[in-house]
Structure formats: structure tokens, C-alpha cells
Amino acid sequence: MEQSTQKILKRKLSFDEMIEHLNQKNVKFELITKQEAKDILQTSNYFYKLTAYRKNFEKNKYDKYVNLDFKLLQDLATIDMRLRYLVLQMCLDIEHIVKTQILTDITNDSTEDGYSIVTDYLAHDNSSIEYYMKALNKESHYNYGLYVKHHKNPPIWVLFEVMTFGGFVKFVEYYYCRKNEPPAYKEIHQVLRYVKNIRNTAAHNSPILMDITKNRQIAPQKVIKPITSFTKKIKELSPQARKKRLSNRKVHDLTVLIYVHYTYINSEGIKTARYRDLRKLLERTKRLGNAYNNQDSLIAVYKYFKKLIDFVS
């Protein structure tokens, strides 16, 4: 049976075959009909994206899902979409405030002229300014004027406008070493790479909640000190729950995102807005009422983030 299933998945499936494949895997259609599920796959979401969330649900010894209804897959896909939008907003907040801080420090630093640091960074990165600005070299590009004016000798504030978030993370790590490891940047240079991980997942519209219940992806000693110290402050969170949840890569990186936003964003208005949206998202997870009652692993993840968000709020 398993071999025949594998053969089916090696070719393009019709929508009816997709439904049948899920049915054979013991995915139920009690909260939603098979026809409604088929309509969703044709018009609202696609098979690979929706079925990615099945990995959060248990299987029996016969490789069949236990207590999994198609409606739960659809529900997680909707929650995940809203989470991705919120992650991007929080990452934009963080990127803006860290860039502002670095540019303020460079402006106040008599040893920096704003230009030589770009030359030195490009040499360190073994790259060229064309690498960062080549996409702008078209008259139709919104920032073509920026390219014309600055592509030969750009200052740091222009480089910040054209580099990716991943490039910016590398620059922060370089800046930390260039300035002889100033205490103000000790934590941010450690944590920003994890913000980048979750930001890239959201920006590429990839599922965040896929495998969100898995454990032992990160060893306890690999969790960096700022995050361990931060989560230990949450009295309602037991040491066992903290270690178990942080051993999941995405839970870990989402925790880092919330910590960095909580620690470095200085606008109370922005914080209030983001925490309100996080609480709304948690409330959204309860829309199906008791449908998740048998999903202990997902409930544990929910409780972890509920305690985390209550703490920062």
C-alpha cells in the first residue's frame, strides 16, 4: 500500500485524487465536506501548502493520522498567513531601529566619515558595490536616481537602502567587530541572524507553523544566553516547557523576534499595536472551539506563546 501511495505522489494528482489520498491517510472530512475541501484546493490554497501542516499531527502505527480533519489544515494555513504578515511588520520595525542606531553612532563617531566604512565592509565581505546596486541600474527602477548618483562611491546610509536584510545582518556583525565589540551591540549581533531566519521564511511566503510541534532540533546549550535569560523571567513558564519549546527552531526564532522587538523598539505606540495584533492572533486560533482538544502538542505551543505574549504585554 505504501509503495502504491509513493507512486501516486510521483505524478501530478487530480483534485479528486488529492482528496482520496488524504482520505487514505485517515484525514477526516467531518468539519468540512470533501467537495468544500476540493473547492478550497482549486481556489483558495494549494495542496502542498495545506498539507505541510499535517506534520503537526500524530500518526498511528499504521502511518495514518489520528484526529486530523481537513478543516484543521485549512485553519492552520489561515493562522499562518496572518502570522507571516505580522512577522514581517515586526522585522521592519527592528530593521529600522537598528539602522537608525548604527547611523546615529556613525554620525557621532569622529573616526568615521560614512564612506570608508563601506569600502572596508565590501573588502571584508569580498564583494563589490555593483553586487548590491546592480538591480537599480535600469531607468525603470524606482531607485535608478540613487544608482546614478551614488554607485561609484556610496555612503553607508545609501548602502543601507539597497542591501537585503541578510546583508544587513552581516554588516551588523562586521560593525560589532570593527568597533571592538561595544556592549551596546553585544546582544543584537548575536540575535539578529535568528530574526533573519524567521523573516526570510515569512517574506518567501513559506509555512512557519509547519513542524512547529517538533522537539530536539536545537540542543539546550545551543540556545543563546539572552533568550535563556529572557524566557526564565516568565514565571508561569516551567523550565521543562521552556527547554522543550525552545528546542524547536521556529519556536526559538519566533521567541527571538519577540524578544528583540520587546527589547529594542522604543516606540510605545508601535509596541502596543504589535502586541495587540499578537493577542488577536492568539484569539483567532480558538475560532474552531473544541476542534483542537485532542491536539496536545499544538495546545502546548499555544500555551507557550500565550505566556510569552502576556509577559511582554
C-alpha positions in Angstrom: 0.0 0.0 0.0 2.8 2.4 0.9 4.6 1.7 -2.4 1.4 2.4 -4.4 1.0 5.7 -2.4 4.5 6.7 -3.2 3.9 6.0 -6.9 0.8 8.2 -6.9 2.7 11.1 -5.4 5.4 10.9 -8.1 2.9 12.2 -10.6 0.5 15.1 -10.9 -2.7 14.4 -9.0 -6.1 15.5 -10.0 -8.1 17.3 -7.3 -10.2 14.2 -6.7 -7.0 12.1 -6.3 -5.7 14.7 -3.8 -8.8 14.3 -1.7 -8.7 10.5 -2.0 -5.0 10.4 -1.0 -5.8 12.4 2.2 -8.8 10.1 2.9 -6.5 7.1 2.7 -4.2 8.8 5.2 -7.2 9.0 7.5 -7.6 12.7 7.2 -11.3 13.3 8.0 -13.9 15.4 6.3 -16.3 15.9 9.1 -15.9 19.6 9.8 -15.9 20.3 6.1 -17.2 18.2 3.2 -14.9 16.7 0.5 -16.5 19.0 -2.1 -15.8 22.1 0.1 -12.2 20.8 0.5 -11.8 20.3 -3.2 -13.1 23.9 -3.8 -10.5 25.2 -1.4 -7.7 23.4 -3.2 -8.9 24.8 -6.5 -9.5 28.5 -5.5 -8.0 29.4 -2.1 -4.9 27.4 -1.3 -2.9 24.6 -2.9 -2.2 21.0 -1.9 1.4 21.3 -0.9 0.9 24.4 1.2 -2.1 23.0 3.1 -0.7 19.5 3.6 2.5 20.9 5.0 0.7 21.5 8.3 -0.2 17.8 8.7 3.3 17.2 10.2 2.0 18.8 13.4 -0.4 15.9 13.9 0.2 12.4 15.3 0.1 9.2 13.3 -0.7 5.7 14.5 1.5 2.6 13.9 -0.2 2.2 10.5 1.1 5.6 9.3 -2.4 7.0 9.5 -3.3 10.4 11.0 -5.1 10.5 14.3 -7.9 13.0 14.9 -7.0 15.1 11.9 -9.7 16.8 10.0 -9.1 18.7 6.7 -10.6 21.8 8.4 -7.7 22.0 10.8 -5.2 22.1 7.9 -7.2 25.0 6.4 -7.4 26.7 9.8 -3.7 26.5 10.4 -3.0 27.8 6.9 -5.1 30.9 7.6 -3.5 31.5 11.0 0.0 31.0 9.5 -0.8 33.6 6.8 -1.7 36.2 9.4 1.4 35.3 11.4 3.6 35.8 8.4 2.2 39.3 7.8 2.8 40.1 11.5 6.4 38.7 11.5 7.2 41.0 8.5 5.8 44.0 10.3 7.9 43.3 13.4 11.0 42.7 11.3 10.6 46.0 9.5 10.3 47.7 13.0 13.5 46.0 14.1 15.4 46.7 10.9 14.5 50.4 11.0 15.5 50.9 14.7 18.8 49.1 14.4 19.8 51.0 11.2 18.8 54.3 13.0 21.1 53.4 15.9 24.1 52.5 13.8 23.7 55.6 11.7 23.4 57.7 14.8 26.6 56.2 16.2 28.5 56.7 12.9 27.3 60.3 12.7 28.6 60.9 16.3 31.9 59.0 15.7 34.7 61.3 14.7 36.7 58.4 13.3 34.1 57.6 10.7 33.3 59.6 7.6 30.4 57.4 6.4 32.3 56.4 3.2 35.4 54.5 4.2 33.3 52.0 6.3 31.5 51.0 3.1 34.9 50.4 1.3 36.2 48.4 4.2 33.0 46.4 4.6 33.0 45.5 0.9 36.6 44.3 1.2 35.7 42.3 4.3 32.7 40.8 2.5 34.7 40.1 -0.6 32.0 41.8 -2.7 31.5 45.0 -4.7 29.0 47.8 -4.7 27.7 46.5 -8.0 26.6 43.4 -6.2 24.3 45.4 -4.1 23.2 48.0 -6.6 23.1 46.2 -10.0 19.3 45.8 -9.8 18.9 49.6 -9.6 20.8 50.1 -12.9 17.6 50.4 -15.0 15.8 53.6 -15.8 12.5 51.9 -14.9 13.7 51.1 -11.4 12.2 53.2 -8.7 15.7 53.9 -7.2 17.5 54.5 -10.5 18.4 58.0 -9.4 20.0 56.6 -6.3 22.2 54.4 -8.5 23.2 57.2 -10.9 24.2 59.5 -8.0 25.9 57.0 -5.7 27.0 53.8 -7.4 30.7 54.8 -7.6 31.2 55.9 -4.0 28.2 55.3 -1.8 28.0 56.3 1.8 26.7 53.9 4.5 23.2 55.4 4.5 22.9 54.6 0.8 24.2 51.1 1.3 21.6 50.5 4.0 18.9 51.4 1.4 20.0 48.8 -1.1 21.2 45.8 0.9 19.0 42.9 1.8 18.1 42.1 5.4 20.6 39.2 5.2 23.3 41.6 4.0 22.4 44.0 6.8 22.8 41.2 9.4 26.3 40.5 8.1 27.1 44.2 8.3 25.9 44.4 12.0 28.3 41.5 12.8 31.1 43.3 10.9 30.3 46.6 12.7 30.5 44.9 16.1 34.0 43.6 15.4 35.1 46.9 13.7 34.2 48.9 16.8 36.0 46.4 19.2 32.8 44.8 20.4 30.9 47.6 22.1 28.5 46.5 24.8 25.6 48.2 23.1 25.8 45.8 20.2 26.8 42.6 22.0 23.3 41.1 22.1 22.0 42.4 18.8 24.8 41.0 16.8 24.0 37.6 18.4 20.3 37.5 17.9 19.7 39.3 14.6 20.6 36.2 12.5 17.6 34.4 14.0 15.4 37.3 13.2 16.6 37.0 9.7 15.7 33.3 9.6 12.1 33.8 10.5 11.9 37.0 8.4 13.0 35.2 5.3 10.5 32.4 5.9 7.7 34.9 6.1 9.0 37.0 3.2 9.2 33.9 0.9 5.6 33.0 2.0 6.7 29.7 3.3 4.9 28.0 6.2 6.0 29.0 9.7 3.7 26.6 11.5 4.9 23.5 9.7 6.8 21.3 12.2 6.0 23.8 15.0 5.4 20.9 17.4 8.7 19.1 16.8 11.3 19.0 19.5 15.1 18.4 19.8 16.0 20.4 16.8 18.2 22.7 19.0 20.2 21.4 22.0 19.6 23.4 25.2 23.2 24.5 25.3 22.9 26.0 21.8 20.2 28.5 22.9 22.0 31.8 23.3 22.1 33.4 26.7 19.9 36.4 26.0 17.0 34.2 25.1 17.5 31.8 28.0 17.6 34.7 30.4 14.6 36.3 28.9 12.4 33.2 29.0 13.4 32.4 32.6 11.8 35.7 33.6 8.4 34.3 32.6 7.4 32.8 36.0 4.4 30.9 34.5 6.7 29.0 32.1 8.2 25.9 33.7 11.8 25.0 33.0 10.7 21.8 31.2 8.3 23.7 28.9 10.8 26.4 28.2 13.5 23.9 27.2 11.1 21.7 25.2 9.6 24.6 23.2 12.9 26.3 22.5 14.3 23.1 21.1 12.1 23.7 18.1 13.8 26.0 15.5 10.8 28.1 14.6 9.6 28.5 18.1 13.1 29.5 19.1 13.3 32.1 16.2 9.8 33.5 16.9 10.9 33.9 20.5 14.0 35.7 19.4 11.9 38.0 17.2 9.5 38.9 20.1 12.5 39.4 22.5 14.3 41.7 20.1 11.2 43.7 19.4 10.4 44.0 23.1 14.0 45.0 24.0 15.0 47.4 21.2 11.8 49.1 19.9 11.5 52.3 21.8 8.1 53.5 20.4 5.3 52.5 22.9 2.8 53.1 20.1 4.4 50.5 17.8 4.8 48.0 20.7 1.2 48.5 21.7 0.0 47.9 18.1 2.1 44.8 17.6 1.2 43.2 20.9 -2.5 43.9 20.2 -2.1 42.1 16.9 -0.3 39.2 18.6 -3.1 38.8 21.1 -5.7 39.0 18.3 -3.9 36.2 16.5 -3.9 34.1 19.6 -7.7 34.6 19.9 -8.1 33.7 16.2 -6.6 30.3 17.0 -9.6 29.5 19.1 -12.2 30.0 16.3 -12.9 26.3 15.8 -13.6 25.9 19.5 -13.0 22.3 20.7 -11.7 21.0 17.4 -8.1 21.1 18.7 -8.9 19.5 22.0 -7.1 16.2 21.2 -4.0 18.0 19.8 -1.9 18.2 22.9 1.3 19.2 21.1 -0.4 22.2 19.4 -2.1 23.2 22.6 1.4 23.2 24.3 2.8 25.5 21.6 -0.3 27.8 22.0 0.2 28.0 25.8 3.9 28.8 25.5 3.2 31.8 23.2 0.3 32.9 25.3 2.6 33.1 28.3 5.3 34.8 26.3 2.9 37.5 24.8 1.2 38.1 28.2 4.6 38.8 29.7 5.8 41.3 27.1 2.3 43.0 27.0 
